C-alpha cells in the first residue's frame, strides 16, 4: 500500500517537467501523474520520455512528451507551447533538466563554460517566462527549480555546474519576488546525493558507507524522496512557501 500523501488540489492541474526521461525528473513526473495531474515531459531523450509517458498512461494517467534540448531556447519554447496546447495552461513547472558532467578548471574554455550555463541555468528563466502568462491568468501557479548541494559542499571537478546551481538559489528568490503579486510561488529544491540510475552505476560499498556516515538520516536518498517533496511544495498545503531553497540530503554533514 502506498504511503504517499494525496493532494486533491493537484488533480487536473497541468504539470510540465523538464529532463524527465530518467532520474529525479522521471520520479517527479510519475508522482504528479499519481496525483491525477496531466503531465508534460520535455527531454532531448525522446525515447526515454516516451517510455515515461507510456508508464503513466498504462497506470491510468494522462501524459505527453515534446522532445527538445533545453539549451535551444527556441525549441524549448515551442515544446512548452505544444504541451500547453495539448494539456492546458501549465499550473506547475518543474525546471529539472541539467547535467553534472565533471570538468577540469585548468582546461575549461569560454565555449564550454557557456554550454554548461545553457544546460544548467539559462533555460530555467525562459521556461518560467513561457508559462507565466497562463499562471497569471489563473491567478496562481508554482515553479520548482532543481538546484544541488554540490556547490554548498565545494565538490571538486564541478566548478561550472556548481556555479550554475548556486545561481539557481538567487534566481528563485528574485523570481519569487517578481511573481508573488500574481499568486505564483517559486521554490528551489537542492538534492544531495540521490540514488538515480546515473548515480548508482558502479556504486561501491565504500561510497554507500561514506554517504550514510555523513547523513543524519541513515537512509539513502531516493528520487522518490525528492518527488514527494516536490508534490508538497506544489500543493496548496505549502501556500505560504516561496523564495526558499529546501535542502533535501538526509541531513548531510561534512566531516
Beta strands, then each sheet from edge to edge (+ up, - down):
strand 1: 15-18
strand 2: 39-42
strand 3: 63-65
strand 4: 92-95
strand 5: 141-146
strand 6: 184-191
strand 7: 245-248
sheet 1: 3+ 2+ 1+ 4+ 5+ 6+ 7+
end
